[in-house]
Amino acid sequence: MRYADGGGLTAKARQSREAVRLEAAALFDEDVPPREVARRLRVTEKSAYQWHAAWREGGVGALTSRGPGGRRCKLSARCQEKLAGYLDQGPAAHGWDKDQVWTGARVAKLIGRKFHVAYSVSGATRLMRRLGFTPQVPARRAAERDEASPALEPET
């Protein structure tokens, strides 16, 4: 299953889904067929049949949550706190003084410098978002731009 926001399930949502699977296990114990389990629990028949097969193989334990999916973060919680502090200091404090923006590439490089851990640009961007920061794109217009200049007025 894919999640458009890239966040996956929260702990509460995982717990809620696990409760439905465990309820299905209780129904399987009562010899309720998967099709009826799907109808009662308002899930797809495919899910009910998959759960039934898992339940037959491993019992109730096969239907319990395995925790959050995906890889674990390469940085410990302490290192993530330190990174958030570095990001709060701003890019200029770390050598990027031309413009005051944190890009994914800069954060990946900062992580490499400070923690000696390699991150891809997309991985650094996801980590930034998890820490409450948003990656930015450097502005493409000059800082000395004169908005009143006749050269910038639209042609008629």
N, CA, C and O atoms as a GROMACS GRO file, in nm:
protein
  624
    1MET      N    1   0.084  -0.118   0.000
    1MET     CA    2   0.000   0.000   0.000
    1MET      C    3   0.089   0.124   0.000
    1MET      O    4   0.188   0.128   0.072
    2ARG      N    5   0.054   0.222  -0.080
    2ARG     CA    6   0.133   0.345  -0.087
    2ARG      C    7   0.057   0.457  -0.020
    2ARG      O    8  -0.066   0.462  -0.022
    3TYR      N    9   0.131   0.546   0.039
    3TYR     CA   10   0.071   0.660   0.108
    3TYR      C   11   0.122   0.786   0.042
    3TYR      O   12   0.242   0.812   0.041
    4ALA      N   13   0.032   0.863  -0.013
    4ALA     CA   14   0.068   0.980  -0.092
    4ALA      C   15   0.152   1.079  -0.014
    4ALA      O   16   0.239   1.143  -0.072
    5ASP      N   17   0.128   1.092   0.116
    5ASP     CA   18   0.204   1.190   0.193
    5ASP      C   19   0.340   1.136   0.237
    5ASP      O   20   0.418   1.209   0.298
    6GLY      N   21   0.369   1.011   0.206
    6GLY     CA   22   0.499   0.954   0.239
    6GLY      C   23   0.515   0.918   0.385
    6GLY      O   24   0.624   0.879   0.427
    7GLY      N   25   0.410   0.931   0.463
    7GLY     CA   26   0.425   0.910   0.606
    7GLY      C   27   0.391   0.773   0.658
    7GLY      O   28   0.427   0.739   0.771
    8GLY      N   29   0.323   0.691   0.578
    8GLY     CA   30   0.284   0.560   0.629
    8GLY      C   31   0.176   0.572   0.735
    8GLY      O   32   0.104   0.671   0.739
    9LEU      N   33   0.165   0.471   0.819
    9LEU     CA   34   0.063   0.469   0.924
    9LEU      C   35   0.120   0.519   1.056
    9LEU      O   36   0.236   0.497   1.088
   10THR      N   37   0.036   0.587   1.130
   10THR     CA   38   0.074   0.626   1.265
   10THR      C   39   0.060   0.505   1.356
   10THR      O   40   0.000   0.405   1.318
   11ALA      N   41   0.114   0.515   1.475
   11ALA     CA   42   0.104   0.405   1.571
   11ALA      C   43  -0.043   0.375   1.601
   11ALA      O   44  -0.081   0.259   1.615
   12LYS      N   45  -0.124   0.479   1.612
   12LYS     CA   46  -0.267   0.461   1.642
   12LYS      C   47  -0.337   0.388   1.527
   12LYS      O   48  -0.420   0.300   1.550
   13ALA      N   49  -0.305   0.425   1.403
   13ALA     CA   50  -0.367   0.361   1.287
   13ALA      C   51  -0.323   0.215   1.276
   13ALA      O   52  -0.404   0.129   1.242
   14ARG      N   53  -0.195   0.188   1.304
   14ARG     CA   54  -0.147   0.049   1.302
   14ARG      C   55  -0.221  -0.034   1.406
   14ARG      O   56  -0.260  -0.148   1.380
   15GLN      N   57  -0.242   0.025   1.524
   15GLN     CA   58  -0.312  -0.044   1.632
   15GLN      C   59  -0.457  -0.073   1.592
   15GLN      O   60  -0.511  -0.180   1.620
   16SER      N   61  -0.519   0.023   1.526
   16SER     CA   62  -0.657   0.008   1.482
   16SER      C   63  -0.668  -0.105   1.379
   16SER      O   64  -0.760  -0.187   1.387
   17ARG      N   65  -0.576  -0.109   1.284
   17ARG     CA   66  -0.580  -0.215   1.183
   17ARG      C   67  -0.550  -0.351   1.244
   17ARG      O   68  -0.608  -0.452   1.204
   18GLU      N   69  -0.460  -0.353   1.340
   18GLU     CA   70  -0.429  -0.479   1.408
   18GLU      C   71  -0.553  -0.531   1.480
   18GLU      O   72  -0.578  -0.652   1.480
   19ALA      N   73  -0.630  -0.442   1.540
   19ALA     CA   74  -0.752  -0.483   1.612
   19ALA      C   75  -0.849  -0.551   1.516
   19ALA      O   76  -0.914  -0.648   1.554
   20VAL      N   77  -0.860  -0.501   1.394
   20VAL     CA   78  -0.950  -0.562   1.295
   20VAL      C   79  -0.898  -0.702   1.259
   20VAL      O   80  -0.976  -0.796   1.248
   21ARG      N   81  -0.767  -0.714   1.240
   21ARG     CA   82  -0.711  -0.847   1.206
   21ARG      C   83  -0.732  -0.946   1.320
   21ARG      O   84  -0.762  -1.063   1.296
   22LEU      N   85  -0.717  -0.899   1.444
   22LEU     CA   86  -0.737  -0.988   1.559
   22LEU      C   87  -0.884  -1.028   1.573
   22LEU      O   88  -0.915  -1.139   1.616
   23GLU      N   89  -0.971  -0.937   1.537
   23GLU     CA   90  -1.114  -0.970   1.537
   23GLU      C   91  -1.142  -1.076   1.431
   23GLU      O   92  -1.223  -1.166   1.452
   24ALA      N   93  -1.073  -1.064   1.317
   24ALA     CA   94  -1.087  -1.165   1.212
   24ALA      C   95  -1.037  -1.301   1.263
   24ALA      O   96  -1.099  -1.404   1.235
   25ALA      N   97  -0.928  -1.302   1.337
   25ALA     CA   98  -0.874  -1.427   1.393
   25ALA      C   99  -0.976  -1.494   1.485
   25ALA      O  100  -0.993  -1.616   1.483
   26ALA      N  101  -1.045  -1.412   1.566
   26ALA     CA  102  -1.147  -1.466   1.655
   26ALA      C  103  -1.260  -1.530   1.574
   26ALA      O  104  -1.314  -1.634   1.613
   27LEU      N  105  -1.296  -1.467   1.462
   27LEU     CA  106  -1.401  -1.523   1.376
   27LEU      C  107  -1.354  -1.652   1.308
   27LEU      O  108  -1.431  -1.746   1.294
   28PHE      N  109  -1.227  -1.655   1.268
   28PHE     CA  110  -1.172  -1.777   1.208
   28PHE      C  111  -1.175  -1.891   1.309
   28PHE      O  112  -1.200  -2.006   1.272
   29ASP      N  113  -1.150  -1.860   1.437
   29ASP     CA  114  -1.157  -1.961   1.543
   29ASP      C  115  -1.297  -2.022   1.553
   29ASP      O  116  -1.312  -2.138   1.590
   30GLU      N  117  -1.398  -1.942   1.518
   30GLU     CA  118  -1.537  -1.989   1.523
   30GLU      C  119  -1.580  -2.052   1.391
   30GLU      O  120  -1.699  -2.075   1.369
   31ASP      N  121  -1.485  -2.079   1.303
   31ASP     CA  122  -1.510  -2.140   1.171
   31ASP      C  123  -1.595  -2.054   1.079
   31ASP      O  124  -1.670  -2.105   0.996
   32VAL      N  125  -1.584  -1.923   1.094
   32VAL     CA  126  -1.653  -1.831   1.002
   32VAL      C  127  -1.567  -1.823   0.876
   32VAL      O  128  -1.447  -1.796   0.886
   33PRO      N  129  -1.626  -1.846   0.757
   33PRO     CA  130  -1.547  -1.842   0.634
   33PRO      C  131  -1.496  -1.701   0.603
   33PRO      O  132  -1.558  -1.602   0.643
   34PRO      N  133  -1.383  -1.691   0.532
   34PRO     CA  134  -1.324  -1.561   0.501
   34PRO      C  135  -1.418  -1.463   0.431
   34PRO      O  136  -1.414  -1.342   0.457
   35ARG      N  137  -1.503  -1.515   0.344
   35ARG     CA  138  -1.597  -1.426   0.273
   35ARG      C  139  -1.691  -1.358   0.374
   35ARG      O  140  -1.720  -1.239   0.361
   36GLU      N  141  -1.738  -1.432   0.472
   36GLU     CA  142  -1.827  -1.376   0.574
   36GLU      C  143  -1.750  -1.282   0.667
   36GLU      O  144  -1.804  -1.180   0.710
   37VAL      N  145  -1.625  -1.315   0.697
   37VAL     CA  146  -1.540  -1.228   0.779
   37VAL      C  147  -1.525  -1.093   0.708
   37VAL      O  148  -1.536  -0.988   0.771
   38ALA      N  149  -1.499  -1.097   0.579
   38ALA     CA  150  -1.485  -0.973   0.501
   38ALA      C  151  -1.612  -0.890   0.509
   38ALA      O  152  -1.606  -0.768   0.527
   39ARG      N  153  -1.726  -0.955   0.495
   39ARG     CA  154  -1.853  -0.882   0.500
   39ARG      C  155  -1.875  -0.819   0.638
   39ARG      O  156  -1.912  -0.702   0.648
   40ARG      N  157  -1.853  -0.898   0.745
   40ARG     CA  158  -1.877  -0.849   0.881
   40ARG      C  159  -1.783  -0.735   0.920
   40ARG      O  160  -1.824  -0.638   0.984
   41LEU      N  161  -1.657  -0.747   0.880
   41LEU     CA  162  -1.558  -0.647   0.921
   41LEU      C  163  -1.542  -0.534   0.819
   41LEU      O  164  -1.464  -0.441   0.839
   42ARG      N  165  -1.618  -0.544   0.710
   42ARG     CA  166  -1.613  -0.444   0.603
   42ARG      C  167  -1.471  -0.423   0.551
   42ARG      O  168  -1.419  -0.311   0.546
   43VAL      N  169  -1.409  -0.536   0.512
   43VAL     CA  170  -1.278  -0.533   0.448
   43VAL      C  171  -1.290  -0.608   0.316
   43VAL      O  172  -1.393  -0.671   0.290
   44THR      N  173  -1.188  -0.602   0.233
   44THR     CA  174  -1.195  -0.673   0.106
   44THR      C  175  -1.184  -0.824   0.130
   44THR      O  176  -1.125  -0.869   0.228
   45GLU      N  177  -1.242  -0.898   0.038
   45GLU     CA  178  -1.232  -1.044   0.048
   45GLU      C  179  -1.086  -1.087   0.036
   45GLU      O  180  -1.043  -1.181   0.103
   46LYS      N  181  -1.012  -1.018  -0.048
   46LYS     CA  182  -0.870  -1.052  -0.066
   46LYS      C  183  -0.797  -1.045   0.068
   46LYS      O  184  -0.720  -1.135   0.103
   47SER      N  185  -0.821  -0.937   0.144
   47SER     CA  186  -0.757  -0.923   0.275
   47SER      C  187  -0.799  -1.037   0.368
   47SER      O  188  -0.716  -1.096   0.437
   48ALA      N  189  -0.928  -1.067   0.368
   48ALA     CA  190  -0.979  -1.173   0.456
   48ALA      C  191  -0.915  -1.307   0.422
   48ALA      O  192  -0.879  -1.384   0.511
   49TYR      N  193  -0.901  -1.337   0.293
   49TYR     CA  194  -0.839  -1.463   0.253
   49TYR      C  195  -0.690  -1.465   0.289
   49TYR      O  196  -0.638  -1.568   0.331
   50GLN      N  197  -0.621  -1.351   0.273
   50GLN     CA  198  -0.480  -1.344   0.312
   50GLN      C  199  -0.464  -1.364   0.462
   50GLN      O  200  -0.375  -1.436   0.507
   51TRP      N  201  -0.550  -1.300   0.540
   51TRP     CA  202  -0.545  -1.314   0.685
   51TRP      C  203  -0.574  -1.459   0.725
   51TRP      O  204  -0.510  -1.513   0.815
   52HIS      N  205  -0.669  -1.520   0.657
   52HIS     CA  206  -0.705  -1.658   0.689
   52HIS      C  207  -0.586  -1.750   0.664
   52HIS      O  208  -0.557  -1.837   0.746
   53ALA      N  209  -0.518  -1.730   0.552
   53ALA     CA  210  -0.400  -1.813   0.520
   53ALA      C  211  -0.290  -1.791   0.625
   53ALA      O  212  -0.228  -1.887   0.672
   54ALA      N  213  -0.267  -1.665   0.663
   54ALA     CA  214  -0.166  -1.635   0.765
   54ALA      C  215  -0.206  -1.695   0.899
   54ALA      O  216  -0.122  -1.749   0.971
   55TRP      N  217  -0.333  -1.685   0.933
   55TRP     CA  218  -0.383  -1.739   1.060
   55TRP      C  219  -0.366  -1.891   1.064
   55TRP      O  220  -0.327  -1.946   1.167
   56ARG      N  221  -0.395  -1.959   0.952
   56ARG     CA  222  -0.377  -2.105   0.946
   56ARG      C  223  -0.230  -2.143   0.965
   56ARG      O  224  -0.200  -2.242   1.032
   57GLU      N  225  -0.140  -2.065   0.908
   57GLU     CA  226   0.005  -2.094   0.916
   57GLU      C  227   0.062  -2.063   1.055
   57GLU      O  228   0.136  -2.143   1.111
   58GLY      N  229   0.026  -1.944   1.110
   58GLY     CA  230   0.092  -1.900   1.232
   58GLY      C  231   0.002  -1.862   1.347
   58GLY      O  232   0.050  -1.811   1.448
   59GLY      N  233  -0.126  -1.886   1.334
   59GLY     CA  234  -0.218  -1.852   1.442
   59GLY      C  235  -0.237  -1.701   1.456
   59GLY      O  236  -0.210  -1.624   1.364
   60VAL      N  237  -0.283  -1.662   1.573
   60VAL     CA  238  -0.314  -1.521   1.599
   60VAL      C  239  -0.187  -1.435   1.586
   60VAL      O  240  -0.194  -1.320   1.541
   61GLY      N  241  -0.074  -1.489   1.625
   61GLY     CA  242   0.052  -1.414   1.619
   61GLY      C  243   0.087  -1.368   1.479
   61GLY      O  244   0.155  -1.266   1.462
   62ALA      N  245   0.042  -1.441   1.378
   62ALA     CA  246   0.071  -1.404   1.239
   62ALA      C  247  -0.007  -1.280   1.197
   62ALA      O  248   0.026  -1.218   1.096
   63LEU      N  249  -0.109  -1.244   1.274
   63LEU     CA  250  -0.191  -1.127   1.238
   63LEU      C  251  -0.160  -1.004   1.322
   63LEU      O  252  -0.225  -0.900   1.307
   64THR      N  253  -0.062  -1.014   1.410
   64THR     CA  254  -0.026  -0.897   1.491
   64THR      C  255   0.062  -0.803   1.410
   64THR      O  256   0.127  -0.845   1.314
   65SER      N  257   0.064  -0.679   1.449
   65SER     CA  258   0.143  -0.577   1.379
   65SER      C  259   0.292  -0.604   1.395
   65SER      O  260   0.338  -0.645   1.502
   66ARG      N  261   0.366  -0.580   1.289
   66ARG     CA  262   0.511  -0.595   1.294
   66ARG      C  263   0.580  -0.461   1.315
   66ARG      O  264   0.702  -0.450   1.302
   67GLY      N  265   0.502  -0.358   1.347
   67GLY     CA  266   0.559  -0.225   1.370
   67GLY      C  267   0.566  -0.145   1.241
   67GLY      O  268   0.518  -0.189   1.137
   68PRO      N  269   0.626  -0.028   1.250
   68PRO     CA  270   0.632   0.057   1.132
   68PRO      C  271   0.718  -0.006   1.022
   68PRO      O  272   0.817  -0.073   1.050
   69GLY      N  273   0.677   0.017   0.900
   69GLY     CA  274   0.753  -0.035   0.788
   69GLY      C  275   0.870   0.056   0.753
   69GLY      O  276   0.887   0.163   0.811
   70GLY      N  277   0.948   0.011   0.660
   70GLY     CA  278   1.060   0.091   0.613
   70GLY      C  279   1.185   0.073   0.696
   70GLY      O  280   1.186   0.002   0.797
   71ARG      N  281   1.290   0.139   0.652
   71ARG     CA  282   1.418   0.129   0.721
   71ARG      C  283   1.419   0.221   0.843
   71ARG      O  284   1.346   0.320   0.849
   72ARG      N  285   1.501   0.185   0.937
   72ARG     CA  286   1.519   0.270   1.054
   72ARG      C  287   1.606   0.389   1.014
   72ARG      O  288   1.686   0.381   0.920
   73CYS      N  289   1.589   0.497   1.085
   73CYS     CA  290   1.667   0.618   1.059
   73CYS      C  291   1.815   0.590   1.090
   73CYS      O  292   1.846   0.522   1.187
   74LYS      N  293   1.904   0.641   1.007
   74LYS     CA  294   2.047   0.621   1.027
   74LYS      C  295   2.099   0.701   1.146
   74LYS      O  296   2.204   0.667   1.202
   75LEU      N  297   2.027   0.806   1.186
   75LEU     CA  298   2.069   0.890   1.298
   75LEU      C  299   1.991   0.854   1.423
   75LEU      O  300   1.870   0.832   1.417
   76SER      N  301   2.059   0.848   1.535
   76SER     CA  302   1.991   0.822   1.662
   76SER      C  303   1.903   0.941   1.698
   76SER      O  304   1.914   1.048   1.637
   77ALA      N  305   1.818   0.924   1.797
   77ALA     CA  306   1.730   1.033   1.841
   77ALA      C  307   1.814   1.153   1.888
   77ALA      O  308   1.779   1.268   1.863
   78ARG      N  309   1.923   1.124   1.956
   78ARG     CA  310   2.011   1.232   2.004
   78ARG      C  311   2.073   1.309   1.887
   78ARG      O  312   2.080   1.432   1.889
   79CYS      N  313   2.118   1.235   1.786
   79CYS     CA  314   2.176   1.300   1.668
   79CYS      C  315   2.071   1.381   1.592
   79CYS      O  316   2.101   1.487   1.537
   80GLN      N  317   1.948   1.331   1.589
   80GLN     CA  318   1.841   1.406   1.523
   80GLN      C  319   1.815   1.537   1.596
   80GLN      O  320   1.789   1.640   1.532
   81GLU      N  321   1.821   1.535   1.728
   81GLU     CA  322   1.804   1.658   1.805
   81GLU      C  323   1.917   1.756   1.774
   81GLU      O  324   1.893   1.876   1.756
   82LYS      N  325   2.039   1.704   1.766
   82LYS     CA  326   2.153   1.790   1.732
   82LYS      C  327   2.135   1.849   1.593
   82LYS      O  328   2.162   1.967   1.571
   83LEU      N  329   2.090   1.767   1.498
   83LEU     CA  330   2.068   1.814   1.361
   83LEU      C  331   1.964   1.926   1.360
   83LEU      O  332   1.982   2.027   1.292
   84ALA      N  333   1.856   1.909   1.435
   84ALA     CA  334   1.754   2.013   1.442
   84ALA      C  335   1.815   2.144   1.495
   84ALA      O  336   1.782   2.252   1.447
   85GLY      N  337   1.904   2.133   1.592
   85GLY     CA  338   1.973   2.251   1.643
   85GLY      C  339   2.060   2.316   1.537
   85GLY      O  340   2.063   2.439   1.526
   86TYR      N  341   2.130   2.235   1.460
   86TYR     CA  342   2.213   2.288   1.352
   86TYR      C  343   2.127   2.358   1.248
   86TYR      O  344   2.164   2.464   1.197
   87LEU      N  345   2.012   2.298   1.215
   87LEU     CA  346   1.923   2.359   1.116
   87LEU      C  347   1.866   2.491   1.168
   87LEU      O  348   1.846   2.585   1.091
   88ASP      N  349   1.839   2.497   1.299
   88ASP     CA  350   1.791   2.622   1.359
   88ASP      C  351   1.895   2.733   1.348
   88ASP      O  352   1.858   2.850   1.336
   89GLN      N  353   2.023   2.698   1.352
   89GLN     CA  354   2.129   2.798   1.343
   89GLN      C  355   2.130   2.866   1.207
   89GLN      O  356   2.177   2.979   1.194
   90GLY      N  357   2.081   2.798   1.106
   90GLY     CA  358   2.077   2.854   0.972
   90GLY      C  359   2.195   2.812   0.888
   90GLY      O  360   2.298   2.771   0.941
   91PRO      N  361   2.181   2.822   0.757
   91PRO     CA  362   2.286   2.780   0.665
   91PRO      C  363   2.416   2.860   0.678
   91PRO      O  364   2.525   2.805   0.660
   92ALA      N  365   2.406   2.989   0.709
   92ALA     CA  366   2.526   3.073   0.718
   92ALA      C  367   2.619   3.023   0.828
   92ALA      O  368   2.741   3.033   0.814
   93ALA      N  369   2.566   2.971   0.935
   93ALA     CA  370   2.648   2.922   1.045
   93ALA      C  371   2.730   2.800   1.004
   93ALA      O  372   2.823   2.761   1.074
   94HIS      N  373   2.694   2.740   0.890
   94HIS     CA  374   2.762   2.619   0.846
   94HIS      C  375   2.832   2.638   0.711
   94HIS      O  376   2.868   2.540   0.645
   95GLY      N  377   2.849   2.763   0.671
   95GLY     CA  378   2.928   2.791   0.551
   95GLY      C  379   2.851   2.827   0.426
   95GLY      O  380   2.913   2.857   0.324
   96TRP      N  381   2.721   2.825   0.431
   96TRP     CA  382   2.642   2.864   0.313
   96TRP      C  383   2.585   3.003   0.337
   96TRP      O  384   2.472   3.017   0.383
   97ASP      N  385   2.664   3.105   0.307
   97ASP     CA  386   2.620   3.241   0.339
   97ASP      C  387   2.573   3.320   0.219
   97ASP      O  388   2.537   3.436   0.233
   98LYS      N  389   2.570   3.261   0.101
   98LYS     CA  390   2.521   3.332  -0.018
   98LYS      C  391   2.370   3.352  -0.012
   98LYS      O  392   2.320   3.460  -0.046
   99ASP      N  393   2.299   3.251   0.030
   99ASP     CA  394   2.154   3.262   0.047
   99ASP      C  395   2.114   3.183   0.172
   99ASP      O  396   2.182   3.086   0.208
  100GLN      N  397   2.009   3.222   0.234
  100GLN     CA  398   1.967   3.162   0.362
  100GLN      C  399   1.860   3.056   0.340
  100GLN      O  400   1.747   3.070   0.387
  101VAL      N  401   1.895   2.949   0.269
  101VAL     CA  402   1.799   2.841   0.246
  101VAL      C  403   1.863   2.706   0.276
  101VAL      O  404   1.981   2.684   0.249
  102TRP      N  405   1.782   2.618   0.334
  102TRP     CA  406   1.825   2.480   0.355
  102TRP      C  407   1.770   2.397   0.241
  102TRP      O  408   1.648   2.382   0.229
  103THR      N  409   1.855   2.343   0.158
  103THR     CA  410   1.812   2.252   0.053
  103THR      C  411   1.843   2.110   0.099
  103THR      O  412   1.918   2.089   0.194
  104GLY      N  413   1.782   2.014   0.031
  104GLY     CA  414   1.809   1.875   0.065
  104GLY      C  415   1.956   1.841   0.049
  104GLY      O  416   2.013   1.769   0.131
  105ALA      N  417   2.018   1.894  -0.056
  105ALA     CA  418   2.160   1.866  -0.080
  105ALA      C  419   2.248   1.922   0.031
  105ALA      O  420   2.343   1.857   0.075
  106ARG      N  421   2.216   2.042   0.077
  106ARG     CA  422   2.294   2.103   0.185
  106ARG      C  423   2.280   2.025   0.315
  106ARG      O  424   2.377   2.004   0.387
  107VAL      N  425   2.158   1.983   0.344
  107VAL     CA  426   2.135   1.908   0.467
  107VAL      C  427   2.206   1.773   0.460
  107VAL      O  428   2.263   1.728   0.560
  108ALA      N  429   2.204   1.708   0.342
  108ALA     CA  430   2.276   1.582   0.326
  108ALA      C  431   2.425   1.602   0.350
  108ALA      O  432   2.490   1.520   0.414
  109LYS      N  433   2.478   1.712   0.299
  109LYS     CA  434   2.620   1.742   0.318
  109LYS      C  435   2.650   1.773   0.465
  109LYS      O  436   2.752   1.730   0.519
  110LEU      N  437   2.561   1.848   0.530
  110LEU     CA  438   2.577   1.881   0.673
  110LEU      C  439   2.577   1.753   0.758
  110LEU      O  440   2.658   1.739   0.849
  111ILE      N  441   2.486   1.661   0.728
  111ILE     CA  442   2.480   1.535   0.801
  111ILE      C  443   2.611   1.458   0.784
  111ILE      O  444   2.664   1.401   0.879
  112GLY      N  445   2.663   1.458   0.662
  112GLY     CA  446   2.790   1.390   0.637
  112GLY      C  447   2.904   1.452   0.716
  112GLY      O  448   2.987   1.381   0.772
  113ARG      N  449   2.907   1.586   0.720
  113ARG     CA  450   3.014   1.657   0.792
  113ARG      C  451   3.006   1.635   0.943
  113ARG      O  452   3.107   1.607   1.008
  114LYS      N  453   2.887   1.648   0.997
  114LYS     CA  454   2.871   1.645   1.143
  114LYS      C  455   2.862   1.504   1.202
  114LYS      O  456   2.911   1.480   1.312
  115PHE      N  457   2.801   1.412   1.128
  115PHE     CA  458   2.774   1.280   1.185
  115PHE      C  459   2.845   1.166   1.112
  115PHE      O  460   2.838   1.051   1.154
  116HIS      N  461   2.913   1.198   1.001
  116HIS     CA  462   2.986   1.099   0.922
  116HIS      C  463   2.894   0.987   0.875
  116HIS      O  464   2.930   0.869   0.879
  117VAL      N  465   2.776   1.027   0.830
  117VAL     CA  466   2.676   0.934   0.779
  117VAL      C  467   2.632   0.985   0.642
  117VAL      O  468   2.602   1.103   0.626
  118ALA      N  469   2.630   0.896   0.544
  118ALA     CA  470   2.590   0.935   0.409
  118ALA      C  471   2.438   0.932   0.396
  118ALA      O  472   2.374   0.832   0.429
  119TYR      N  473   2.381   1.041   0.347
  119TYR     CA  474   2.238   1.050   0.319
  119TYR      C  475   2.220   1.094   0.176
  119TYR      O  476   2.297   1.176   0.126
  120SER      N  477   2.120   1.041   0.109
  120SER     CA  478   2.084   1.091  -0.023
  120SER      C  479   2.009   1.222  -0.005
  120SER      O  480   1.964   1.254   0.105
  121VAL      N  481   1.994   1.296  -0.114
  121VAL     CA  482   1.921   1.422  -0.106
  121VAL      C  483   1.776   1.396  -0.065
  121VAL      O  484   1.721   1.468   0.018
  122SER      N  485   1.715   1.293  -0.123
  122SER     CA  486   1.574   1.264  -0.088
  122SER      C  487   1.563   1.216   0.057
  122SER      O  488   1.466   1.250   0.126
  123GLY      N  489   1.660   1.138   0.104
  123GLY     CA  490   1.658   1.093   0.243
  123GLY      C  491   1.675   1.209   0.339
  123GLY      O  492   1.608   1.214   0.443
  124ALA      N  493   1.764   1.302   0.306
  124ALA     CA  494   1.783   1.421   0.390
  124ALA      C  495   1.658   1.506   0.392
  124ALA      O  496   1.622   1.564   0.495
  125THR      N  497   1.591   1.516   0.277
  125THR     CA  498   1.467   1.594   0.269
  125THR      C  499   1.358   1.532   0.356
  125THR      O  500   1.288   1.604   0.427
  126ARG      N  501   1.345   1.400   0.352
  126ARG     CA  502   1.244   1.333   0.437
  126ARG      C  503   1.277   1.354   0.585
  126ARG      O  504   1.187   1.378   0.666
  127LEU      N  505   1.405   1.345   0.619
  127LEU     CA  506   1.446   1.366   0.758
  127LEU      C  507   1.416   1.508   0.802
  127LEU      O  508   1.368   1.530   0.913
  128MET      N  509   1.443   1.605   0.715
  128MET     CA  510   1.412   1.745   0.747
  128MET      C  511   1.264   1.761   0.780
  128MET      O  512   1.227   1.824   0.879
  129ARG      N  513   1.180   1.702   0.695
  129ARG     CA  514   1.035   1.714   0.716
  129ARG      C  515   0.993   1.651   0.847
  129ARG      O  516   0.908   1.705   0.919
  130ARG      N  517   1.052   1.536   0.879
  130ARG     CA  518   1.021   1.469   1.006
  130ARG      C  519   1.059   1.556   1.124
  130ARG      O  520   0.995   1.550   1.230
  131LEU      N  521   1.164   1.636   1.107
  131LEU     CA  522   1.210   1.724   1.216
  131LEU      C  523   1.135   1.856   1.218
  131LEU      O  524   1.159   1.940   1.305
  132GLY      N  525   1.044   1.877   1.123
  132GLY     CA  526   0.962   1.999   1.121
  132GLY      C  527   1.019   2.110   1.035
  132GLY      O  528   0.974   2.224   1.045
  133PHE      N  529   1.115   2.080   0.950
  133PHE     CA  530   1.172   2.180   0.859
  133PHE      C  531   1.128   2.148   0.718
  133PHE      O  532   1.096   2.034   0.685
  134THR      N  533   1.126   2.250   0.634
  134THR     CA  534   1.092   2.228   0.494
  134THR      C  535   1.212   2.266   0.407
  134THR      O  536   1.276   2.369   0.429
  135PRO      N  537   1.242   2.182   0.309
  135PRO     CA  538   1.351   2.216   0.218
  135PRO      C  539   1.308   2.332   0.130
  135PRO      O  540   1.190   2.348   0.099
  136GLN      N  541   1.404   2.412   0.092
  136GLN     CA  542   1.373   2.529   0.011
  136GLN      C  543   1.454   2.525  -0.116
  136GLN      O  544   1.556   2.456  -0.124
  137VAL      N  545   1.408   2.600  -0.214
  137VAL     CA  546   1.480   2.611  -0.340
  137VAL      C  547   1.536   2.752  -0.346
  137VAL      O  548   1.462   2.848  -0.321
  138PRO      N  549   1.664   2.768  -0.380
  138PRO     CA  550   1.720   2.902  -0.388
  138PRO      C  551   1.641   2.988  -0.487
  138PRO      O  552   1.597   2.940  -0.591
  139ALA      N  553   1.626   3.115  -0.453
  139ALA     CA  554   1.553   3.208  -0.539
  139ALA      C  555   1.632   3.229  -0.668
  139ALA      O  556   1.755   3.226  -0.668
  140ARG      N  557   1.560   3.250  -0.777
  140ARG     CA  558   1.624   3.268  -0.907
  140ARG      C  559   1.630   3.414  -0.948
  140ARG      O  560   1.670   3.445  -1.061
  141ARG      N  561   1.590   3.504  -0.859
  141ARG     CA  562   1.596   3.644  -0.899
  141ARG      C  563   1.704   3.716  -0.820
  141ARG      O  564   1.739   3.676  -0.709
  142ALA      N  565   1.755   3.820  -0.878
  142ALA     CA  566   1.864   3.894  -0.818
  142ALA      C  567   1.818   3.970  -0.695
  142ALA      O  568   1.706   4.019  -0.690
  143ALA      N  569   1.906   3.979  -0.596
  143ALA     CA  570   1.874   4.052  -0.473
  143ALA      C  571   1.863   4.202  -0.501
  143ALA      O  572   1.791   4.273  -0.430
  144GLU      N  573   1.934   4.251  -0.603
  144GLU     CA  574   1.934   4.394  -0.634
  144GLU      C  575   1.825   4.430  -0.735
  144GLU      O  576   1.828   4.540  -0.791
  145ARG      N  577   1.732   4.344  -0.758
  145ARG     CA  578   1.628   4.367  -0.858
  145ARG      C  579   1.551   4.494  -0.827
  145ARG      O  580   1.508   4.515  -0.714
  146ASP      N  581   1.533   4.577  -0.928
  146ASP     CA  582   1.459   4.703  -0.914
  146ASP      C  583   1.320   4.683  -0.974
  146ASP      O  584   1.304   4.683  -1.096
  147GLU      N  585   1.221   4.667  -0.888
  147GLU     CA  586   1.084   4.641  -0.933
  147GLU      C  587   1.027   4.758  -1.015
  147GLU      O  588   0.938   4.736  -1.098
  148ALA      N  589   1.076   4.880  -0.993
  148ALA     CA  590   1.024   4.997  -1.063
  148ALA      C  591   1.093   5.020  -1.198
  148ALA      O  592   1.058   5.114  -1.269
  149SER      N  593   1.186   4.938  -1.234
  149SER     CA  594   1.260   4.956  -1.358
  149SER      C  595   1.169   4.941  -1.478
  149SER      O  596   1.086   4.850  -1.482
  150PRO      N  597   1.184   5.031  -1.578
  150PRO     CA  598   1.101   5.020  -1.699
  150PRO      C  599   1.124   4.889  -1.774
  150PRO      O  600   1.035   4.842  -1.846
  151ALA      N  601   1.240   4.830  -1.759
  151ALA     CA  602   1.270   4.706  -1.830
  151ALA      C  603   1.185   4.590  -1.778
  151ALA      O  604   1.167   4.491  -1.849
  152LEU      N  605   1.132   4.600  -1.657
  152LEU     CA  606   1.053   4.493  -1.598
  152LEU      C  607   0.903   4.509  -1.623
  152LEU      O  608   0.825   4.420  -1.590
  153GLU      N  609   0.862   4.622  -1.680
  153GLU     CA  610   0.719   4.643  -1.704
  153GLU      C  611   0.672   4.560  -1.821
  153GLU      O  612   0.745   4.546  -1.919
  154PRO      N  613   0.552   4.504  -1.812
  154PRO     CA  614   0.502   4.423  -1.923
  154PRO      C  615   0.475   4.508  -2.047
  154PRO      O  616   0.439   4.625  -2.038
  155GLU      N  617   0.494   4.446  -2.164
  155GLU     CA  618   0.469   4.518  -2.289
  155GLU      C  619   0.320   4.524  -2.313
  155GLU      O  620   0.246   4.433  -2.275
  156THR      N  621   0.275   4.632  -2.376
  156THR     CA  622   0.133   4.646  -2.407
  156THR      C  623   0.105   4.637  -2.552
  156THR      O  624  -0.010   4.647  -2.594
   0.00000   0.00000   0.00000
